[in-house]
Amino acid sequence: MVNLEKERKLTEIEINPDILRQMQMIQLECLIEIDRICRKHGIEYSIDGGTLLGAVRHKGFIPWDDDIDIIMGRDAYEKLFKICQNELDSKRFFLQEHRTDKHYRVGYPRLRRNNTVYQRAGHERMNYHGGVFIDIFVLDNVPDNRVLRDLHRALCFCNRKILWSKSGRHIAGHFLWRAWYSLVALIPAGYAFWLNDTIARICNRKKTKLIRHNTHPYPNPEICGYGIPAKLLDRFTELEFEGYRFKAVTQYERYLTMLYGDYMALPPEDKRRPHIRLSAFEGVRE
């Protein structure tokens, strides 16, 4: 039997400080492009997750962080999607989601930097557009009814697993999980996207107390298991990040506490390292 963990390690490259900083600067370039378009057209967004935490605690990247995240409401994203068809600098960037890349199997959009190489270890068989990227998490309403909330969360979980199954059947740790993902992978990704869009359309008919990105879990499920307060996206401010100023939810302290607890406390030293494992990376080739 093939030792997948050993095989994966053989294909990995070391994310040394030079590679990490290259990645961060390319991601920053993507964020600047999104910010440019959003400011020009009055589209509200917020830096999110570790990016928001980095802005508050470090005024830039968390030193070992390897990605950038932003969030925006569904209406804001659909406006951005439409505008990007003409406004986006398509020579440098590609707005990736299931409507622009038929092979894409991730439940949230990404802005990719063209002419770069970024390959996650174990994902070499995926043939969608590659390159360094930032994540765009689109927020939809969550039902107020408790029973419907549980159903909503279960459907979101199933969609995540369907979309990840083509990777999971190769890189899941146990052979039983790989076998299970091989069966799930028979479900077309288009079904998962259709189901997610249908759920979002139904739930977005009226305002609700909670909102969430449906195809990615929150880091603190005990607090954010169903979503985050919709009022967080009512007001926005600006925070410094790597010498620039980007949009952020005004209640960022409350939001970060919900996500991470004591967010100003540094993690143990053995946790201060990139969490993504790569098999290939190249900076901008122009």
N, C-alpha and C positions, 0 to 999 in steps of 0.2 A: 504493500500500500504506500502511495506517495505521501510523504510528510509535507503537508501544505504549509505549515508554519516555517519549516526549514526552506522550502522552495521560495516562499514569499521573501524571506530575509535575504536570500541570495540575489533577488532582483531589486532590492531596495538601494537607494542612494542616501548618503548621509546629508541631512539638512544642516549644513554648517552655517555659521553666522553670515558668511557672504551670500549663500543661496537664500537664506531666510530674508536678508535685507533686500535682495533683488526682488523676491516675491512681494514683499511688503510695498515697495515703491511702485511696482506694476499695479498692485491692487489699489494703491492710493490714486494712481492715474485713472483707473476705472471709476473710483468714487468721485473724483473731480468732474469727470464727464457727466455722471448722473446728476450731480449737484448743479452743474451748469444748465442742463436742460430743465430740471425741476424749478430752479429759480426763475428762469426765463418765462416759464409757462405757469407759474403759480401752483406747482404740485408739491404737496406736503409729504415729507418723509422724515424718518429719524434713523440715525445710526443706532445699532442694536447690539445686544449681547456683549461679547468681549470687546468689540469696537467702542461701544458706549462706555464700558468699564475702563478701557484704555484712555479714552478722552478725559474721564473724571479723575482717574488715579495717576495717569502718566502724561496727560496732554498729548497723547499719541498712541502708537501701538503698545500693547503689553509686550515687553521685550521679547518674549518667546512665542507670541501669537502669530499664527500663519494664515489668517483669513480676515476678511471684512464682511460684516453683515449690515444690512439696512432693512427697515420695515416700512410699509405703507399700506393704507387701506385699499380695498378692491377698486373703488372708483378712481382713486389716484393712480393705481397701477395701469388700469385700462386706458386712462388718458395718456400715461407715459408710453405705453405700448404703441398706441396709435401715432403719437408724435415722433417716436424713434424711427418710424418707417422712413421719414424724410429728414429728421433733425440730427439723428445719431451720426457721429463720424464713423461711417461704416468701413473706412480703410483701416482704422485702428481697433474698432470694437464690434462685437456681435451680441445682440440681445437674444439669449437662448432660452427657449421654452418649447413646449410640445407643438406650438403653432409655427415655429420657425425652424425646428430641427426634428424631423420625423423619427430619428433614432434616440432622442433624448428620453431618459427614464428617471428624471428627478422631479419631484412634485412642486418645486418652486423655481422661479426664473433665476438666471445668472447673467451677468454682463461679463463676457469673455474679452480678453485682450488678444487680438489677432497677432499672428507671427510670434507666438510664444509656445512653449511646450510645457505641459503640466499633466503628468500621468500618475494617478494614484496606484500604488502597489496593489495588485490583485484585480484591477479594473481594465487590464490591457485588452480584454476581449470586447469591450464596449466601443462602438464605432461612431459615437456622436462627436460633434465639434469639440476639440480640446482647447487647451490654453489656460493661462492664469485667469482667475475670475473673482468676482465678488457675488455674494448671495443676496437675492432680493426676496424677502419673505412677505407674502401678500396676506393681509389679515381679513378674515371673514367673520361674520357673526356666529355666535354659539347660542343654541336655544336656551331660553330661561327655564323651561320645564326640566326638572331633575331627571326624569326618565328619558326624555329626548336628549339631554346632555350625555347620558351614558351611551345611548345609541350613536350619537354623533361622534363621541370619542372612539367607539369601537370601529365605526366605519373609517375614520381617519387612520386608525392603526392598520386596518386591512389594506387600505390604499398604499400606505407606506411600504408594506411588505410585498405587495404586488410589484410596485415599481422597483424595489431593491432586489427582487428575486433573481434576476439574471446575473447579478453580482454575487448574491448570497449562495447560489448553487455551486459556485467555485471557491469562495473564500470563507464561508461559514466554518467555524472551528470543528464541529462534530459531523461525522458522516450522516447521521440521522437528520440534522438540520440541512445539510446539503441536499439530501434526498427530498426533504419537504419543500425546500425552495425550488428544486427542479420541477416539482408538480405545480407549484404556484406560478412558475414562470410560463406555464402554458396559457395563463390568462393574459390576453392582449393588454399592453400598456394603455392602449386607447380606451379600454373599458374603465381603468382607474381614473384617467383624466376626465372622462365623461361623467363618472360618478362624482368626482370631486367638484366639477363645475356645476353639476345639478344640485348637490348639497349646498354649495355656496349661494347659488341663485335663490333657492328656497329660503335659506336662513337670512339672506340679506334683504328680504322683503320688508322687514321692519327692524328698528333699532333694538338691540338687546344689551344686557348688562356686561356680557363678556364677548371678547373677540379672540381669535387665535389664527396662527398659520397652521393649516390643516394637515400638512404632510411632513411636519418635522416636530419632534417632541421638545418640550421646554426642559431646562436643566433642573428645575425644582418641582417635580410632579406633585408633591404634597400641597404646594401653594398654587401652582399654575397648571394643575392637571387638566382642568377644563378650558383654561384660557387666562387672559389678563383683562383687567377692567377696560371697557371701551372708552371711558373718559380719559384714559391716558393719552389718546390721540386727539383730544380736543384742542390742546394748545402745544405750541412748539417754541423752543428757544434755539440758541446756537452755542456750541462748545468748540473749544480749540482742539485740533487734532493734527499733529505733524505740521504745525505752522499755518494751517488753514482753519477756517471756521465752517462747520457743517451743522445741519439741522439736528435737533434732538428733542425728545419729548420734555416738556417743562418739568414734569414730575419724575425726572430721571433718578432721583435718590430713592423714591418709593419703588420705582420699577426695578432698579438694581438690587434693592433689598429683597424684593419678591423672587428675583432670579437666583441670587447668590448668597443671601443672608448678609453677613458682615463683609461687604464687598471691598472694603479698604484693606482688609487683612491679606497679606501675601500668602500664597499656598506654600506647602513644604518645598524645599529645593528640588527634590526628586520629581516634582510635578511641573517644574518650570521648564518645559520643553514643548516643541511643536507636537500637535496631536495627529497630524496627517502624515502618512507614510507614502513616499513617492518612489516610483521606479524610473522616472525620467523628468528632467527639468531643463529648460533653456530660457534665457531671458529674451528680450525683444530682438528679433532678427530683421533689421531694416538697414 
